[in-house]
Amino acid sequence: MAPHSVKPNLRDFQRTKFYRFEEAVIQRHPLNQLLSLDQCRVLAHKYNATVLVKDGRGRRHAGASYEDNLITLPRWSRQTSIVLHEVAHTLVDSQYYPHHGAEFVGVLIGLLSRELVGTVESNTGAVLAARLKIDISWIVSDAFSQRNKTLR
């Protein structure tokens, strides 16, 4: 049997807690800026050169698909932290890791620090204080290079 041929049954156990944390801490950071759709594309392509960034007007929520390498952004969601959140979903294979699991949190913390929305240390400390799980080995991860061979 080939590796990863059976999809595990994954529970997104920290989704609600993570969204509350993100709203209370990350989205309030002074460098979390409002962006145009074109600015969202530029930011997303910085970390995933092939991701398709779509206008999400008519949708209630921003969304991402690892399988389709796609993010969809309604107008209200076009801000640095939410774009990076959705990009992180395109870098972590949701077939094998929970959508908002420790690996996803690690990747997102890495992306946020690269855009100066907090530091790795401050954001990791805030994540741990919120009693969220984080896999620090994913902060500087091969997830970036798997999708984007030219990451700076």
N, C-alpha and C positions, 0 to 999 in steps of 0.2 A: 504494500500500500504506500502510495506517495505521501511525503510529509504534507501536513495541512490539508489532506483530502477530506477530512471530516470537520465540518464547521462546529466549533464548540458552542454550547449554550451559554451565552454571556449575559450577565445581569449588569445593568448600568446603575450600580448601587449608590454612587455618590453624585448623581446628576443634579438633583434638587439642591443639595448642599453646595455643590460647585457653582451653580447659577447664582445662588444667593451671595456666595463669596465674591464672585466676579462682579456682580452689581454693586456690592458694598465697598469693595476694595479696588479692583482693577479699573473699572469704568470711571471711577472718580479721580484717577491719577491725572495730574495737570497736563501730561503729554499725550493723553488719550484724546486725539483730535477728531473732529468731524471731517469727513472726506467726500469728494465727488466720486462718482462711479469710476471715472478714469483714474483717479488717485488710488482707489481701491484695487484696480487692476495692476497698477504699478507696484503697489505694496505686496500684493499676492504673488506676482511674478518674481519678486525678489527672492522668495523662498520656495516657490514651486513654479518653475518656468513654463510649464505646460498646462497649468490649471485654467479652466474656462470660468470666467467671472461673469455672471449673468445679472441683469436687472431683475430684482425681485418684487417689483411693484405688483400689487394684487395678492401678495403673500403676507401672512401675519408674522412669520418667523424667518430669520436667516437660516440657511441650510447648507449642508455640504455632503458630498458623496466621495468616498475614497475610490470606489469602483469606477465611477464616471469621471473622476478628477474634475469636479465641478463645485463651485460655490454660488449661492444665490443670495442677493443682498437687497432686501426692501430698503427704502430710503432711510428710515429711522436707524437702521443697523450699520450705516456706513460710517464707522468710526474705527480707529486703529485697533482697539482691543477686540472688537467683534470680527473684523476682517482676519486678524491673526488667529482667533479662536477657530474660525471656519477653515483657514489654511491648515491649522494643526490637524483637523479632521482628515484632510487630504493626504497627510503624511503618516498617519497611524492607521493601519489596516483594521477596520472595524469588524472584520470576520474573525480576528484572532485576539483582539483586545477590546475591553469595554469602551463605549463611546466617550465617556468622561472618566476613564480609569487612570491609574497611576502613570501609565506611559503617556497618555494624552496630556495630562497635567505637566509632566516633565517637558514635553515638546513645547507646549504653550509657554511655559516659563522661559525657556530658551529663546523663543521668538520675541516675547515681550521685552526681554533684556536687550536683545539686539536692536530694538527700536527705542530703547531707553525709557520704556514704560515700567519703571522700577528696575532693580538689579536682580540678578539671580539670587543673591543672598536675601534681600528684602522680600522678594516675592515668595521664595521658598519658606522663609520664616512665617510669612502671613498664611501660606497654605497649611503649614504644620499647626499654627495657632488655631486655624479653623477646623482642625482635626480631619483634614483631607489627606488621602493617600497620594504620594508622589513617588515616581521612580526617577531618582536623580541621574541614573545612567542614561536617561533619554533626553536630558537637558541639552547636551551636545551630542546629537545622535546621528546615526547613519540614515535615519529617516529623511533628512535633508538631501543627502547625496543620492539616495535611491531615486528620487523624483527630479533632482536638479543637479546635474553633474558639474555645473559651473558656479555653484554657490561661492560667493566671495567670503 
